Amino acid sequence: MNDAASAFAGVGFHCYSGAVSQQDAFHSAYLNKDILFTECSGVYGSDWWSDLKWYMDNIFIGSIEHNSRSGLPALTASSKATIPRDAGGPSGKRIGVSVGGSQSWALRVTAFVTGRSNANDWLRYSLVVLNW
């Protein structure tokens, strides 16, 4: 990355080893590069609720909390899913959001804004909240 920074838009992380928090070191070193959490098969063999929490902690919300622009499981990636957007419009982008109060530890929150292909249309906002 240091030798040819203009040749790279960013990096793709996978969950097969390490921790999602390791994305932070890349972000600190390359502030202007994208991080995409692009593939993960998740965990199997536990109970449904534990699996769901693992996916939230490590893919859908966890990767976003650690500077990723996406969190995508392998089955979704292989089915050629797309990021929501208007035809010909820009892709959604993560925006800052926080929850306060004494019970905030029980909420995982992230939010996105999607521009519209018609500049006169209102922006589309998405809020993802998981209550532990």
C-alpha positions as CSV (number, residue, x, y, z in Angstrom):
1,M,0.0,0.0,0.0
2,N,2.8,2.4,0.8
3,D,4.6,1.8,-2.5
4,A,1.6,2.2,-4.8
5,A,-1.2,3.8,-2.8
6,S,-3.1,5.1,-5.8
7,A,-3.4,1.6,-7.2
8,F,-5.6,0.4,-4.3
9,A,-9.0,1.6,-3.3
10,G,-8.8,-0.3,0.0
11,V,-8.8,-3.7,1.5
12,G,-11.2,-6.6,1.9
13,F,-11.3,-8.4,5.3
14,H,-12.6,-12.0,5.9
15,C,-13.5,-13.6,9.2
16,Y,-11.6,-16.9,8.9
17,S,-8.9,-15.8,11.4
18,G,-8.3,-13.0,13.9
19,A,-10.9,-10.5,15.3
20,V,-13.0,-7.9,13.5
21,S,-11.3,-5.2,15.7
22,Q,-8.1,-5.8,13.7
23,Q,-9.6,-3.6,11.0
24,D,-8.8,-0.6,13.2
25,A,-5.0,-0.9,12.7
26,F,-5.5,-0.8,8.9
27,H,-7.9,2.2,9.2
28,S,-5.3,4.1,11.4
29,A,-2.5,3.4,8.9
30,Y,-4.6,4.3,5.8
31,L,-7.3,6.8,6.7
32,N,-8.3,7.5,3.1
33,K,-8.7,3.8,2.0
34,D,-11.9,1.8,2.2
35,I,-12.3,-1.3,4.3
36,L,-14.8,-3.9,3.1
37,F,-15.8,-6.9,5.2
38,T,-16.7,-9.0,2.2
39,E,-17.0,-12.6,3.2
40,C,-17.7,-14.8,6.2
41,S,-19.4,-18.1,6.5
42,G,-20.1,-17.5,10.2
43,V,-20.5,-20.1,12.9
44,Y,-22.5,-23.3,12.9
45,G,-23.5,-25.9,15.5
46,S,-24.7,-23.6,18.3
47,D,-28.2,-22.3,19.0
48,W,-30.0,-19.9,16.7
49,W,-29.8,-16.9,19.1
50,S,-26.1,-17.3,19.7
51,D,-25.5,-17.6,15.9
52,L,-27.5,-14.4,15.3
53,K,-25.6,-12.5,18.0
54,W,-22.3,-13.7,16.5
55,Y,-23.3,-12.5,13.1
56,M,-24.3,-9.1,14.5
57,D,-21.1,-8.8,16.6
58,N,-18.8,-9.8,13.8
59,I,-20.4,-9.0,10.5
60,F,-23.5,-6.8,10.2
61,I,-22.7,-4.3,13.0
62,G,-19.3,-5.3,14.4
63,S,-17.4,-4.8,11.1
64,I,-19.1,-1.5,10.6
65,E,-18.2,-0.3,14.1
66,H,-14.6,-1.1,13.2
67,N,-14.4,1.2,10.1
68,S,-15.7,-1.2,7.4
69,R,-18.1,0.1,4.7
70,S,-19.8,-3.3,4.5
71,G,-20.6,-6.5,6.3
72,L,-21.4,-9.4,4.0
73,P,-21.8,-13.1,4.7
74,A,-20.3,-15.5,2.1
75,L,-23.7,-16.8,0.9
76,T,-24.9,-13.3,0.2
77,A,-21.6,-12.4,-1.6
78,S,-21.9,-15.5,-3.8
79,S,-25.5,-14.7,-4.8
80,K,-24.3,-11.4,-6.2
81,A,-26.3,-9.2,-3.8
82,T,-26.1,-5.5,-4.3
83,I,-26.0,-2.6,-1.9
84,P,-29.3,-0.8,-2.0
85,R,-29.3,2.2,-4.3
86,D,-31.4,3.9,-7.0
87,A,-30.7,2.8,-10.6
88,G,-27.6,4.7,-11.5
89,G,-27.4,6.3,-8.1
90,P,-24.7,6.3,-5.5
91,S,-24.3,3.4,-2.9
92,G,-25.2,3.9,0.7
93,K,-22.6,5.2,3.1
94,R,-22.3,4.7,6.9
95,I,-23.1,7.7,9.1
96,G,-22.3,8.3,12.7
97,V,-24.9,7.5,15.3
98,S,-24.8,6.8,19.0
99,V,-27.1,5.8,21.8
100,G,-26.7,7.2,25.3
101,G,-28.1,6.4,28.7
102,S,-27.5,3.9,31.4
103,Q,-28.8,1.0,29.3
104,S,-26.9,1.9,26.1
105,W,-24.6,-1.1,26.6
106,A,-27.6,-3.3,25.6
107,L,-27.9,-1.7,22.1
108,R,-25.8,-2.1,19.0
109,V,-26.6,0.6,16.5
110,T,-25.4,1.6,13.1
111,A,-27.0,3.9,10.4
112,F,-26.6,4.5,6.6
113,V,-27.7,7.2,4.2
114,T,-28.2,6.5,0.5
115,G,-28.1,9.3,-2.0
116,R,-30.7,9.4,-4.7
117,S,-30.2,9.4,-8.5
118,N,-32.5,12.4,-8.7
119,A,-30.9,15.3,-6.7
120,N,-34.4,16.6,-5.9
121,D,-35.4,13.5,-4.0
122,W,-34.9,13.2,-0.3
123,L,-32.0,11.1,0.9
124,R,-32.9,7.5,2.1
125,Y,-31.8,6.7,5.7
126,S,-31.5,3.2,7.3
127,L,-31.1,2.6,11.0
128,V,-30.0,-0.9,12.3
129,V,-30.6,-1.5,16.0
130,L,-30.1,-4.8,17.9
131,N,-31.3,-5.0,21.4
132,W,-29.3,-7.4,23.5
